[in-house]
């Protein structure tokens, strides 16, 4: 029975990955029946296990912290031949930008060091679009040959983490995936706020709204992660993992608006909060200035990206992994909204 080690198991992606490891992905024939798996999850010492729900009873919990190298020894104990899925990371820090380096960079270094000593077989590392930045032209799409051009502090930290992972590839098998903006059941409060803004007519469109964003439904990402584990040729490779094609911001907001009204019977304002493109440029300058002195403001950072195209191609993943994303925007957003309402949320 192959052991799977999972960091970030209480997060949006991590909980879905744990479920996929235990129960499979029913919409992907090759991954629908995973067989019996032992799964060990790294969680912070005082973390609430509620996000894992009933899955917590089916996994081994290892209390530790990526920033504490010694605490990782228990997590990787007797893990020779295991697969390590590194999903943990700080995206929106609560205590300033120093968290980016502490968790995303040094935490990854600590984890890779522990994994090597424990003779873990393969590390599948979850990166981001942010190390590559934003597209230079509206019709450009990133592939795996795109150079690093990190977007702000988070992007730099994920770039450095990728470099740490790649540098270890001579001692341990490594694979990197780069999922862009992801969505799906288990969403954090910021995604609920996004839905509410759309319902109330405050959905933000900066510029024309024709800028494109690649997105990744959580089950599509899990498919990519599991394929990276089992595909021998993936060793040492990096893959963009996303939905089949990018969506415009107008399409994203319009899809959520239509679903709220037609599938869930909600009254929708049918308006947008239109802002000129310069609003994102101003936010970009403010964000950069704040981060230069260690400060972080989530809304300013998000606004700085709203008029930009961040689009990728998944051709390499299709070709080398057999990756085939099954869920697209409309069905993915439908499931997101249904999950939220079924779990007592309001929009």
Secondary structure, 3 states (H helix, E strand, C coil): CCEEEEECCCCHHHHHHHHHHHHCCCCCHHHCCCCCCEEEEEECCCCCHHHHHHHHHHCEEEECCCCCHHHHHHHCCCCCCCEEEECCCCCCCCCCCHHHHHHHHHHHHHHHHHHHHCCCCEEEEECCCCCCCCCCCCCCCECCCCCCCCCHHHHHHHHHHHHHHHHHHHCCEEEEEECCEEECCCCCHHHHHHHHHHHCCCCEEECCCCCEECEEEHHHHHHHHHHHHHCHHHCCCEEECCCCCCEEHHHHHHHHHHHHHHCCCCCCCCCCEEECHHHHHHHHHHHHHHHHCCCCCHHHHHHHHCCCCECECCHHHHHHHCCCCCCCHHHHHHHHHHHHHHCCCCC
